[in-house]
Amino acid sequence: MFTAFRLPTIYLLFIANLFSCWFVGCVYGLDNEKQKEKPAHHTADGFQNPYVGKEKRGFFKYMKMRYFSKEEFADYESDAHKIPRVETNLNLIQNPPDTLQVTWIGHATVLIQSKGVNILTDPMFSDRASPSSFLGPQRHNPPSVSLKDLPQIDYVVISHSHYDHLDKKTVQQIGSGTQWLVPLGLQKWFVNAGIAEDSVVEFDWWNVKKFATATITATPAQHWSARSLWDRNKTLWASWMLQVGDKTIWYSGDTGYNPHQFNEIGEKFKTIDLALISIGAYEPRWFMKEMHINPSEAVKIHLDIGSKHSIAVQWGTFQLTSEPIDDPPRRLKEALDRKGIPAEDFELLKIGETWEIK
């Protein structure tokens, strides 16, 4: 009787053990496969840059560098007049030609128009890049166009969550009557700000969305995100490829330089008619290098992606870093000269100027 009972029990245990090993192994294998399939910029702690270390350059380190280091910050307020401006031709932006034209509104905000399609990059129309109306980086050059004078905007691309690129007041003024294209994790912020959920589309790097009048791809960038002390890198950052009709436009957003991601962009997109590339907010290099390109690196990106024409953006508006307000264009000219690149291939627009590619 004992033997009769023991034998099936042993078999049952053996079968159970086999099943257990198979089940655990399969689940473990699935987890491993999921981890292998997970993009390198996705981690359990949030998003990260694949080509730089995890050293944090957050709010407190910035404040230490800004106010308690030996770095001298230039006086933007007294030098703001050095940034050339023109009065925007409102008739031209309200009745644009069929060709590609762009208008620099200020900082990283550019109005792109082609084939009847109107696109805004990182709209920032407020006086401070800050959650506060009386503290934080102050605007030293006003937007060249008011929001009410803009044509109907079809698409808005947001590069990341920092206050000089994502301004809540501006977002609420523009509202849900446009398509907001944002990096992963930002849809909830927009909904909380009062924007309709179906007006906000999230993108991971290399996601492509085909809309009625444009094909838009989120491309990689080397940066970070935060709007508070508690949400560092919980939302993604991106650059953007905008294809409208037969024209392809790339917008860099904020980024540091690496030789991998921008060459990859150039390999995937054989023709880039126009690139909007940041040239400001880069000193001191020991602090800013990993997350903000300088003009020399902007020229490298121009070459890496194979842009036919580029326009310099994100300078002359907010004092975020230590270089003088007029240093970026001077350094850009030097970098172009060193590479033997004609100045007309990498344009310096005046704030408010409209530039047309025929």
VOPAGU-2260 file (C-alpha; in pm, 1 decimal, decimal comma):
REM VOPAGU-2260
SITE   aa  ch    i         X         Y         Z
SITE  MET   A    0       0,0       0,0       0,0
SITE  PHE   A    1     280,9     231,3      85,4
SITE  THR   A    2     461,6     148,6    -240,3
SITE  ALA   A    3     146,1     202,1    -443,6
SITE  PHE   A    4     103,4     545,3    -294,0
SITE  ARG   A    5     467,9     648,7    -322,9
SITE  LEU   A    6     512,4     573,2    -690,6
SITE  PRO   A    7     247,8     806,5    -831,8
SITE  THR   A    8     348,1    1076,2    -585,2
SITE  ILE   A    9     705,1    1063,0    -712,4
SITE  TYR   A   10     579,0    1083,9   -1067,6
SITE  LEU   A   11     351,4    1372,5    -979,8
SITE  LEU   A   12     634,9    1559,0    -812,8
SITE  PHE   A   13     859,2    1490,3   -1109,4
SITE  ILE   A   14     598,1    1621,3   -1353,3
SITE  ALA   A   15     527,0    1922,7   -1132,7
SITE  ASN   A   16     897,8    1996,2   -1115,7
SITE  LEU   A   17     929,9    1973,9   -1492,1
SITE  PHE   A   18     630,6    2204,2   -1537,7
SITE  SER   A   19     766,8    2448,5   -1281,1
SITE  CYS   A   20    1106,5    2460,9   -1450,8
SITE  TRP   A   21     940,3    2505,8   -1789,6
SITE  PHE   A   22     706,3    2778,5   -1662,3
SITE  VAL   A   23     974,8    2974,6   -1476,2
SITE  GLY   A   24    1214,8    2931,8   -1762,9
SITE  CYS   A   25     959,7    3053,8   -2013,8
SITE  VAL   A   26     862,5    3354,8   -1803,7
SITE  TYR   A   27    1225,5    3437,5   -1735,2
SITE  GLY   A   28    1298,6    3394,3   -2103,5
SITE  LEU   A   29    1009,8    3622,9   -2194,9
SITE  ASP   A   30    1133,0    3884,6   -1951,5
SITE  ASN   A   31    1478,0    3857,8   -2101,2
SITE  GLU   A   32    1336,0    3887,4   -2450,3
SITE  LYS   A   33    1134,3    4192,5   -2347,6
SITE  GLN   A   34    1446,8    4345,7   -2197,7
SITE  LYS   A   35    1639,9    4270,7   -2514,8
SITE  GLU   A   36    1364,1    4426,1   -2725,7
SITE  LYS   A   37    1344,2    4733,1   -2504,6
SITE  PRO   A   38    1516,7    5034,5   -2665,8
SITE  ALA   A   39    1838,9    5144,7   -2498,0
SITE  HIS   A   40    1688,9    5479,7   -2397,5
SITE  HIS   A   41    1412,6    5309,8   -2192,7
SITE  THR   A   42    1504,6    5211,3   -1837,3
SITE  ALA   A   43    1320,2    5122,6   -1518,7
SITE  ASP   A   44    1412,6    5465,2   -1377,9
SITE  GLY   A   45    1292,6    5663,2   -1678,2
SITE  PHE   A   46    1454,8    5758,7   -2006,3
SITE  GLN   A   47    1827,7    5792,4   -2059,7
SITE  ASN   A   48    2079,1    5889,8   -2326,0
SITE  PRO   A   49    2253,1    5587,8   -2480,2
SITE  TYR   A   50    2584,4    5764,7   -2542,8
SITE  VAL   A   51    2653,9    5954,0   -2220,0
SITE  GLY   A   52    2689,3    5854,1   -1857,3
SITE  LYS   A   53    2419,1    5891,8   -1594,8
SITE  GLU   A   54    2574,3    6189,9   -1417,6
SITE  LYS   A   55    2292,9    6426,2   -1328,7
SITE  ARG   A   56    2299,7    6794,4   -1415,2
SITE  GLY   A   57    1984,1    6893,6   -1230,7
SITE  PHE   A   58    1842,6    7206,2   -1070,2
SITE  PHE   A   59    2069,8    7210,9    -765,0
SITE  LYS   A   60    2387,6    7153,1    -964,8
SITE  TYR   A   61    2283,6    7427,1   -1204,5
SITE  MET   A   62    2220,8    7667,9    -916,0
SITE  LYS   A   63    2559,1    7580,3    -766,4
SITE  MET   A   64    2730,1    7646,2   -1099,6
SITE  ARG   A   65    2528,5    7964,0   -1160,0
SITE  TYR   A   66    2565,9    8132,8    -822,3
SITE  PHE   A   67    2841,1    7959,6    -626,0
SITE  SER   A   68    3110,3    7883,2    -884,8
SITE  LYS   A   69    3365,8    8112,5   -1044,8
SITE  GLU   A   70    3173,8    8127,2   -1371,9
SITE  GLU   A   71    3093,9    8479,9   -1487,4
SITE  PHE   A   72    2762,0    8525,6   -1663,1
SITE  ALA   A   73    2732,9    8793,3   -1931,3
SITE  ASP   A   74    2480,7    9075,0   -1892,2
SITE  TYR   A   75    2202,1    8988,9   -2136,3
SITE  GLU   A   76    1980,7    9277,5   -2030,2
SITE  SER   A   77    2225,1    9547,9   -2131,7
SITE  ASP   A   78    2325,4    9365,1   -2451,5
SITE  ALA   A   79    1981,6    9262,2   -2580,0
SITE  HIS   A   80    1992,2    9543,9   -2837,8
SITE  LYS   A   81    2276,1    9358,6   -3012,4
SITE  ILE   A   82    2034,7    9097,2   -3147,9
SITE  PRO   A   83    1901,4    9211,0   -3487,2
SITE  ARG   A   84    1522,8    9226,4   -3531,8
SITE  VAL   A   85    1286,6    9307,0   -3813,1
SITE  GLU   A   86     913,3    9359,8   -3816,5
SITE  THR   A   87     748,7    9038,8   -3931,3
SITE  ASN   A   88     556,2    9065,5   -4255,7
SITE  LEU   A   89     214,0    8958,8   -4127,9
SITE  ASN   A   90      64,6    8955,8   -4475,9
SITE  LEU   A   91     333,3    8710,9   -4585,4
SITE  ILE   A   92     268,7    8466,7   -4302,9
SITE  GLN   A   93    -108,8    8496,8   -4335,0
SITE  ASN   A   94     -89,7    8443,4   -4712,6
SITE  PRO   A   95     223,0    8235,4   -4764,7
SITE  PRO   A   96     353,1    8117,7   -5101,6
SITE  ASP   A   97     325,4    7752,3   -5195,6
SITE  THR   A   98     696,8    7703,5   -5136,8
SITE  LEU   A   99     871,6    7641,2   -4802,5
SITE  GLN   A  100     917,3    7943,7   -4578,5
SITE  VAL   A  101    1011,7    7983,2   -4213,5
SITE  THR   A  102     977,8    8274,7   -3972,7
SITE  TRP   A  103    1192,8    8299,6   -3659,7
SITE  ILE   A  104     962,8    8416,8   -3380,1
SITE  GLY   A  105    1235,7    8396,2   -3116,2
SITE  HIS   A  106    1431,9    8144,6   -2908,3
SITE  ALA   A  107    1337,1    7797,3   -3042,3
SITE  THR   A  108     997,3    7904,7   -3175,8
SITE  VAL   A  109     977,9    7890,7   -3554,9
SITE  LEU   A  110     676,1    7909,0   -3785,5
SITE  ILE   A  111     722,1    7663,7   -4073,4
SITE  GLN   A  112     490,9    7701,4   -4374,3
SITE  SER   A  113     472,6    7486,5   -4685,9
SITE  LYS   A  114     193,9    7377,1   -4921,3
SITE  GLY   A  115     -68,1    7548,0   -4703,6
SITE  VAL   A  116      49,3    7365,3   -4388,1
SITE  ASN   A  117     151,3    7564,5   -4078,5
SITE  ILE   A  118     378,1    7411,2   -3813,3
SITE  LEU   A  119     515,7    7562,4   -3490,7
SITE  THR   A  120     822,0    7439,3   -3305,4
SITE  ASP   A  121     831,9    7465,7   -2923,4
SITE  PRO   A  122     602,9    7770,2   -2893,9
SITE  MET   A  123     719,4    7998,4   -2612,3
SITE  PHE   A  124     547,6    8339,3   -2592,2
SITE  SER   A  125     573,3    8413,8   -2218,1
SITE  ASP   A  126     800,6    8662,1   -2040,0
SITE  ARG   A  127     975,3    8401,6   -1823,9
SITE  ALA   A  128    1094,4    8046,3   -1882,1
SITE  SER   A  129     979,5    7941,7   -1538,8
SITE  PRO   A  130     685,6    7810,2   -1337,5
SITE  SER   A  131     683,5    8152,7   -1169,2
SITE  SER   A  132     577,1    8484,8   -1318,3
SITE  PHE   A  133     837,6    8678,7   -1118,4
SITE  LEU   A  134    1134,7    8438,7   -1086,4
SITE  GLY   A  135    1342,6    8249,8   -1339,2
SITE  PRO   A  136    1500,8    8333,3   -1676,7
SITE  GLN   A  137    1350,4    8651,3   -1815,8
SITE  ARG   A  138    1284,4    8714,4   -2181,7
SITE  HIS   A  139    1515,5    8984,2   -2323,1
SITE  ASN   A  140    1369,9    8991,0   -2675,2
SITE  PRO   A  141     991,1    8970,1   -2718,9
SITE  PRO   A  142     831,4    8734,7   -2972,5
SITE  SER   A  143     824,9    8884,8   -3319,3
SITE  VAL   A  144     461,8    8781,3   -3370,2
SITE  SER   A  145     175,2    8765,3   -3123,1
SITE  LEU   A  146     -28,0    8446,9   -3098,8
SITE  LYS   A  147    -337,1    8624,0   -3230,6
SITE  ASP   A  148    -151,8    8723,2   -3549,8
SITE  LEU   A  149     -47,5    8368,5   -3635,3
SITE  PRO   A  150    -231,8    8174,8   -3904,4
SITE  GLN   A  151    -423,4    7861,7   -3804,6
SITE  ILE   A  152    -162,4    7613,9   -3682,5
SITE  ASP   A  153    -195,4    7256,6   -3809,6
SITE  TYR   A  154      81,0    7092,2   -3603,9
SITE  VAL   A  155     293,7    7185,4   -3304,2
SITE  VAL   A  156     604,5    6982,3   -3223,3
SITE  ILE   A  157     742,8    6980,1   -2868,2
SITE  SER   A  158    1102,6    6869,7   -2817,9
SITE  HIS   A  159    1098,3    6823,2   -2438,8
SITE  SER   A  160     946,7    6942,0   -2112,0
SITE  HIS   A  161    1181,3    7224,6   -2003,7
SITE  TYR   A  162    1013,9    7559,0   -1943,0
SITE  ASP   A  163    1182,5    7746,5   -2227,9
SITE  HIS   A  164    1043,8    7487,0   -2472,7
SITE  LEU   A  165     713,2    7389,4   -2312,6
SITE  ASP   A  166     522,6    7686,1   -2171,6
SITE  LYS   A  167     187,9    7613,4   -2009,8
SITE  LYS   A  168      37,4    7958,2   -2069,5
SITE  THR   A  169     125,6    7943,8   -2439,3
SITE  VAL   A  170     -11,5    7590,4   -2473,0
SITE  GLN   A  171    -340,7    7693,3   -2315,5
SITE  GLN   A  172    -368,3    7997,8   -2540,9
SITE  ILE   A  173    -317,8    7785,9   -2852,7
SITE  GLY   A  174    -560,8    7524,5   -2718,7
SITE  SER   A  175    -695,4    7205,0   -2871,6
SITE  GLY   A  176    -751,0    7338,7   -3222,0
SITE  THR   A  177    -420,0    7198,9   -3343,9
SITE  GLN   A  178    -239,8    6865,0   -3336,8
SITE  TRP   A  179      18,3    6853,2   -3055,4
SITE  LEU   A  180     305,1    6612,6   -3130,6
SITE  VAL   A  181     501,5    6529,5   -2816,9
SITE  PRO   A  182     762,2    6282,9   -2686,7
SITE  LEU   A  183     654,7    5985,1   -2475,9
SITE  GLY   A  184     502,4    6063,8   -2137,9
SITE  LEU   A  185     381,8    6417,6   -2208,0
SITE  GLN   A  186      21,9    6354,7   -2312,7
SITE  LYS   A  187     -95,0    6347,5   -1950,1
SITE  TRP   A  188      62,0    6690,4   -1885,7
SITE  PHE   A  189    -126,6    6836,4   -2182,7
SITE  VAL   A  190    -456,0    6685,1   -2074,6
SITE  ASN   A  191    -405,2    6829,0   -1724,2
SITE  ALA   A  192    -338,5    7166,7   -1887,2
SITE  GLY   A  193    -680,3    7150,0   -2054,7
SITE  ILE   A  194    -589,5    7014,3   -2399,0
SITE  ALA   A  195    -817,2    6749,0   -2546,6
SITE  GLU   A  196    -659,5    6404,2   -2529,4
SITE  ASP   A  197    -723,9    6331,9   -2896,7
SITE  SER   A  198    -533,1    6649,5   -2987,8
SITE  VAL   A  199    -209,7    6512,6   -2837,8
SITE  VAL   A  200      -5,9    6237,2   -3003,0
SITE  GLU   A  201     292,4    6081,1   -2823,8
SITE  PHE   A  202     600,6    5958,2   -3010,3
SITE  ASP   A  203     895,8    5740,3   -2920,5
SITE  TRP   A  204    1217,4    5783,7   -3119,3
SITE  TRP   A  205    1169,1    5666,5   -3478,0
SITE  ASN   A  206     790,7    5652,4   -3448,7
SITE  VAL   A  207     634,6    5775,5   -3773,6
SITE  LYS   A  208     283,4    5918,5   -3801,5
SITE  LYS   A  209     116,3    5994,0   -4134,2
SITE  PHE   A  210    -136,0    6274,6   -4109,0
SITE  ALA   A  211    -355,8    6417,1   -4383,7
SITE  THR   A  212    -105,3    6686,9   -4480,7
SITE  ALA   A  213     228,0    6576,7   -4330,8
SITE  THR   A  214     439,1    6278,2   -4230,4
SITE  ILE   A  215     617,8    6334,8   -3901,5
SITE  THR   A  216     892,7    6132,4   -3735,3
SITE  ALA   A  217    1036,8    6172,6   -3386,6
SITE  THR   A  218    1414,2    6139,3   -3417,8
SITE  PRO   A  219    1670,3    6099,5   -3138,1
SITE  ALA   A  220    1835,1    6379,7   -2942,0
SITE  GLN   A  221    2076,6    6384,8   -2648,8
SITE  HIS   A  222    1912,6    6576,1   -2367,3
SITE  TRP   A  223    1699,0    6528,9   -2054,0
SITE  SER   A  224    1363,4    6635,1   -1910,6
SITE  ALA   A  225    1212,9    6773,6   -1589,4
SITE  ARG   A  226     955,6    7025,1   -1475,4
SITE  SER   A  227    1004,6    6966,4   -1102,6
SITE  LEU   A  228    1241,0    6797,0    -859,4
SITE  TRP   A  229    1043,1    6471,8    -884,0
SITE  ASP   A  230     997,1    6398,1   -1254,6
SITE  ARG   A  231    1349,2    6395,7   -1394,1
SITE  ASN   A  232    1362,4    6196,9   -1721,1
SITE  LYS   A  233    1010,5    6059,1   -1672,9
SITE  THR   A  234     920,3    6202,2   -2014,2
SITE  LEU   A  235    1122,0    6162,8   -2332,5
SITE  TRP   A  236    1297,4    6429,1   -2543,3
SITE  ALA   A  237    1326,5    6428,7   -2922,9
SITE  SER   A  238    1421,2    6607,7   -3239,3
SITE  TRP   A  239    1169,5    6608,0   -3526,3
SITE  MET   A  240    1157,6    6530,6   -3897,5
SITE  LEU   A  241     871,0    6704,3   -4077,1
SITE  GLN   A  242     780,4    6598,1   -4429,7
SITE  VAL   A  243     534,0    6828,0   -4605,4
SITE  GLY   A  244     476,6    6777,8   -4975,5
SITE  ASP   A  245     817,0    6738,6   -5136,4
SITE  LYS   A  246    1004,3    6919,5   -4856,1
SITE  THR   A  247    1174,2    6767,4   -4550,9
SITE  ILE   A  248    1252,7    6983,4   -4247,1
SITE  TRP   A  249    1443,4    6873,8   -3936,0
SITE  TYR   A  250    1424,8    7050,8   -3599,0
SITE  SER   A  251    1696,4    6974,3   -3342,7
SITE  GLY   A  252    1532,0    7087,2   -3018,5
SITE  ASP   A  253    1785,9    7090,9   -2734,7
SITE  THR   A  254    2065,0    6840,5   -2773,6
SITE  GLY   A  255    2421,6    6754,7   -2696,2
SITE  TYR   A  256    2645,5    6609,2   -2966,9
SITE  ASN   A  257    2740,8    6251,5   -3035,1
SITE  PRO   A  258    2864,0    6106,1   -3364,9
SITE  HIS   A  259    2606,5    5826,2   -3370,0
SITE  GLN   A  260    2250,9    5960,3   -3361,4
SITE  PHE   A  261    2293,4    6240,1   -3614,3
SITE  ASN   A  262    2474,6    6022,9   -3865,2
SITE  GLU   A  263    2188,5    5775,1   -3826,6
SITE  ILE   A  264    1937,7    6050,7   -3902,7
SITE  GLY   A  265    2135,5    6146,1   -4212,4
SITE  GLU   A  266    2146,4    5782,7   -4325,5
SITE  LYS   A  267    1771,6    5731,1   -4285,0
SITE  PHE   A  268    1673,2    6058,1   -4456,9
SITE  LYS   A  269    1867,8    6099,3   -4776,9
SITE  THR   A  270    1729,4    6447,5   -4845,4
SITE  ILE   A  271    1686,8    6713,8   -4577,9
SITE  ASP   A  272    1593,1    7045,2   -4736,4
SITE  LEU   A  273    1615,6    7252,3   -4419,1
SITE  ALA   A  274    1740,7    7200,9   -4063,6
SITE  LEU   A  275    1660,6    7425,3   -3766,3
SITE  ILE   A  276    1958,6    7378,0   -3534,0
SITE  SER   A  277    2019,7    7520,9   -3187,2
SITE  ILE   A  278    2338,7    7726,5   -3150,8
SITE  GLY   A  279    2291,1    7884,6   -2804,7
SITE  ALA   A  280    2311,8    7799,1   -2432,8
SITE  TYR   A  281    2648,2    7619,5   -2429,3
SITE  GLU   A  282    2885,7    7776,0   -2171,2
SITE  PRO   A  283    3054,0    7671,3   -1950,1
SITE  ARG   A  284    3142,2    7364,1   -2151,8
SITE  TRP   A  285    3238,6    7155,6   -1847,7
SITE  PHE   A  286    2877,9    7183,7   -1734,0
SITE  MET   A  287    2677,6    7214,0   -2057,4
SITE  LYS   A  288    2862,6    6999,3   -2312,7
SITE  GLU   A  289    2669,7    6673,4   -2279,5
SITE  MET   A  290    2327,5    6836,7   -2314,1
SITE  HIS   A  291    2376,9    7150,9   -2529,0
SITE  ILE   A  292    2573,0    7184,5   -2850,5
SITE  ASN   A  293    2788,0    7488,1   -2922,6
SITE  PRO   A  294    2803,6    7646,3   -3271,0
SITE  SER   A  295    3094,4    7425,7   -3378,3
SITE  GLU   A  296    2893,7    7114,3   -3289,4
SITE  ALA   A  297    2588,8    7261,0   -3463,7
SITE  VAL   A  298    2797,8    7270,3   -3782,5
SITE  LYS   A  299    2894,3    6905,2   -3724,0
SITE  ILE   A  300    2526,4    6815,2   -3703,8
SITE  HIS   A  301    2457,6    7015,4   -4022,5
SITE  LEU   A  302    2716,2    6796,7   -4195,6
SITE  ASP   A  303    2620,1    6468,3   -4023,5
SITE  ILE   A  304    2256,6    6486,8   -4130,2
SITE  GLY   A  305    2343,3    6618,7   -4476,7
SITE  SER   A  306    2120,1    6925,4   -4458,9
SITE  LYS   A  307    2100,7    7134,3   -4776,9
SITE  HIS   A  308    2033,8    7449,1   -4573,7
SITE  SER   A  309    2028,8    7516,9   -4200,3
SITE  ILE   A  310    1900,3    7800,4   -3983,9
SITE  ALA   A  311    2034,8    7885,5   -3638,8
SITE  VAL   A  312    1778,9    7896,0   -3356,5
SITE  GLN   A  313    1769,5    7920,1   -2977,0
SITE  TRP   A  314    1989,2    8218,3   -2907,4
SITE  GLY   A  315    1947,4    8585,3   -2819,4
SITE  THR   A  316    1631,0    8553,8   -2609,1
SITE  PHE   A  317    1679,8    8394,2   -2266,0
SITE  GLN   A  318    1997,2    8395,3   -2059,4
SITE  LEU   A  319    2023,8    8031,4   -1963,3
SITE  THR   A  320    2402,8    8002,0   -1969,3
SITE  SER   A  321    2713,2    8216,6   -1933,6
SITE  GLU   A  322    2813,4    8313,9   -2289,6
SITE  PRO   A  323    2745,0    8671,4   -2413,3
SITE  ILE   A  324    2419,7    8721,9   -2601,7
SITE  ASP   A  325    2598,6    8785,5   -2932,5
SITE  ASP   A  326    2857,5    8508,4   -2895,7
SITE  PRO   A  327    2665,3    8229,8   -3077,2
SITE  PRO   A  328    2650,8    8399,6   -3421,3
SITE  ARG   A  329    3017,6    8500,8   -3400,4
SITE  ARG   A  330    3120,4    8146,8   -3307,8
SITE  LEU   A  331    2898,0    8002,1   -3582,2
SITE  LYS   A  332    3069,3    8216,3   -3846,2
SITE  GLU   A  333    3411,0    8099,1   -3723,1
SITE  ALA   A  334    3301,2    7733,9   -3733,6
SITE  LEU   A  335    3165,3    7768,4   -4088,0
SITE  ASP   A  336    3485,7    7937,4   -4201,1
SITE  ARG   A  337    3695,8    7655,7   -4055,4
SITE  LYS   A  338    3494,4    7399,0   -4250,9
SITE  GLY   A  339    3482,1    7606,9   -4568,7
SITE  ILE   A  340    3101,3    7616,0   -4561,2
SITE  PRO   A  341    2934,7    7921,9   -4722,4
SITE  ALA   A  342    2741,7    8138,4   -4476,7
SITE  GLU   A  343    2428,9    8107,6   -4691,1
SITE  ASP   A  344    2424,4    7732,0   -4622,0
SITE  PHE   A  345    2376,4    7794,2   -4247,9
SITE  GLU   A  346    2172,2    8111,7   -4210,4
SITE  LEU   A  347    2154,3    8355,2   -3920,0
SITE  LEU   A  348    1806,8    8509,6   -3933,0
SITE  LYS   A  349    1697,4    8826,0   -3758,2
SITE  ILE   A  350    1420,3    8780,3   -3503,6
SITE  GLY   A  351    1100,3    8826,0   -3704,6
SITE  GLU   A  352    1263,0    8752,0   -4038,6
SITE  THR   A  353    1094,6    8522,5   -4289,7
SITE  TRP   A  354    1316,5    8309,7   -4513,1
SITE  GLU   A  355    1192,7    8130,7   -4823,6
SITE  ILE   A  356    1336,1    7826,2   -4999,0
SITE  LYS   A  357    1220,9    7838,4   -5358,6
